[in-house]
Amino acid sequence: MNSLDKEVKEEKMENHSENAGFLSDVDIIDNIKKNKIVIWPMEEKENLTPVGYNLTPTEFIFSINNRLLVNIYNNNNQKYCYVEPRDTVLILTREAVWVSNDIAGTFHSKVGIVSQGFGHISTTLDPRWQGPLLISLNNPTNKRLKFLIAKNTESNNSDDKFTFKYCSFVTLILYKLVTPAYIKHDNPSCRFDLLKDIVKEPSTSLMSKIFFGKKYKSHYNELRNFIGNIGDINFIKLGIEEENGEFKIEEFKNKYDKFIETIKFYTDSAHAANREIVNLKNLKNRIKKCIVVSLSFLPLLAYSYLGWKFGIKNERPSTDGYMMLIYLTAVAPFIVQAFTQIHNSISRNSIKEKGELN
Ligand SMILES: Nc1ccn([C@H]2C[C@H](O)[C@@H](COP(=O)(O)OP(=O)(O)OP(=O)(O)O)O2)c(=O)n1
């Protein structure tokens, strides 16, 4: 008999089959009252749905392709960012969630998000999970997509003309299990275990190493440290222990009350390190562009020189010289096309990186 069978037999675990299944809004509230679920902060009116709870983003939005936090824009009463074509971003949620060992969940896309072109979300929430979530969202299209973080809405309250509302982007569906789970998950809150590995310095070209090697490295280290620091904060790293089978809900809420403030503090610093990296990348692209433009003048100079040497300069131009010019004229479109390709690819990179900065 394995340990799972033994435990189930020994403890004669209560069978929940009658109540097992999808939790409706009513069931979620009921389970919150019974101390089986905590969603914190909870905005019942805005985010509780008939079959789940909508989660909202923090400004900690990390691009996998660039290995940088994405730039956050704040105008027209909106706070938003862009997800570049074929990039995936990891978004930390504002809400911290705790569920007991007989509740599990799944994360699903919102139609409003996927119909803009974003890819589907489909991951799981283990029983006994505690903490915010790190949701990945990808852009499989070939155009950059706007991701709305929050917006100002007109308030009914006359003292406060506008209220700031976070825009939800993923739905958490909760389920009551037939039998409480036995196996304990081993994942730390916020999944900083995964993030630390992702924020590695990307491989750089020889030119970058020569011109920017140290600076580039130090900014990436700075960014990695910020992310490491958030993950190392004890209050995030250490979960709240149960006492006599009871989860300390007030302690959990107090802990995560401070969480958004802490994230904001570190995220602002990380954004500053981020901007330094993007500035360096843009400078690198400008240098590359200058080199390509200078190089593209070389064939033109060679062509003019040959024309002058074998043609204009001679009273009796040589047939070889003419042949060479005809040959060069024939291959010229291919040379132009090759340079245009290189030029376009560099321009594309710099436009993309400019986008992160503006
Ligand atoms: N988008 C998601 C989905 C889940 N989780 C949290 C809640 C889950 O309980 C926990 C584990 O999720 P996984 O499915 O990734 O767990 P595994 O242990 O199977 O995989 P791994 O640890 O290798 O990632 O991570 C999260 O932060 N963000």
The ligand as a Tripos MOL2 file, in Angstrom:
@<TRIPOS>MOLECULE
LIG
   28    29     1     0     0
SMALL
NO_CHARGES

@<TRIPOS>ATOM
      1 N1         -0.1670   31.0080  -14.4850 N.pl3     1 LIG1
      2 C1          0.1000   30.4700  -13.3030 C.ar      1 LIG1
      3 C2         -0.3090   29.1690  -13.0100 C.ar      1 LIG1
      4 C3          0.0210   28.6470  -11.7780 C.ar      1 LIG1
      5 N2          0.7100   29.3830  -10.8820 N.ar      1 LIG1
      6 C4          1.0500   28.8610   -9.5620 C.3       1 LIG1
      7 C5         -0.1290   28.2060   -8.9390 C.3       1 LIG1
      8 C6          0.1370   26.7450   -9.0720 C.3       1 LIG1
      9 O1         -0.3770   26.0610   -7.9850 O.3       1 LIG1
     10 C7          1.6460   26.6850   -9.1270 C.3       1 LIG1
     11 C8          2.1740   25.5120   -9.8710 C.3       1 LIG1
     12 O2          1.8530   25.6210  -11.1970 O.3       1 LIG1
     13 P1          2.4640   24.6060  -12.2920 P.3       1 LIG1
     14 O3          1.3380   24.0530  -13.0510 O.co2     1 LIG1
     15 O4          3.5020   25.2920  -13.0750 O.co2     1 LIG1
     16 O5          3.1660   23.5530  -11.3500 O.3       1 LIG1
     17 P2          4.1360   22.3900  -11.6090 P.3       1 LIG1
     18 O6          4.7200   22.0670  -10.2590 O.co2     1 LIG1
     19 O7          3.3890   21.3280  -12.3200 O.co2     1 LIG1
     20 O8          5.2470   22.8710  -12.5780 O.3       1 LIG1
     21 P3          6.5760   23.7060  -12.3490 P.3       1 LIG1
     22 O9          6.8130   23.8400  -10.8740 O.co2     1 LIG1
     23 O10         7.6120   22.9330  -13.0310 O.co2     1 LIG1
     24 O11         6.3220   25.0430  -12.9970 O.co2     1 LIG1
     25 O12         2.0530   27.9000   -9.7370 O.3       1 LIG1
     26 C9          1.1130   30.6670  -11.1890 C.ar      1 LIG1
     27 O13         1.7390   31.3450  -10.3880 O.2       1 LIG1
     28 N3          0.7950   31.1770  -12.3970 N.ar      1 LIG1
@<TRIPOS>BOND
     1     1     2 1
     2     2     3 ar
     3     2    28 ar
     4     3     4 ar
     5     4     5 ar
     6     5     6 1
     7     5    26 ar
     8     6     7 1
     9     6    25 1
    10     7     8 1
    11     8     9 1
    12     8    10 1
    13    10    11 1
    14    10    25 1
    15    11    12 1
    16    12    13 1
    17    13    14 2
    18    13    15 1
    19    13    16 1
    20    16    17 1
    21    17    18 2
    22    17    19 1
    23    17    20 1
    24    20    21 1
    25    21    22 2
    26    21    23 1
    27    21    24 1
    28    26    27 2
    29    26    28 ar
@<TRIPOS>SUBSTRUCTURE
     1 LIG1         1 GROUP 0 **** ****
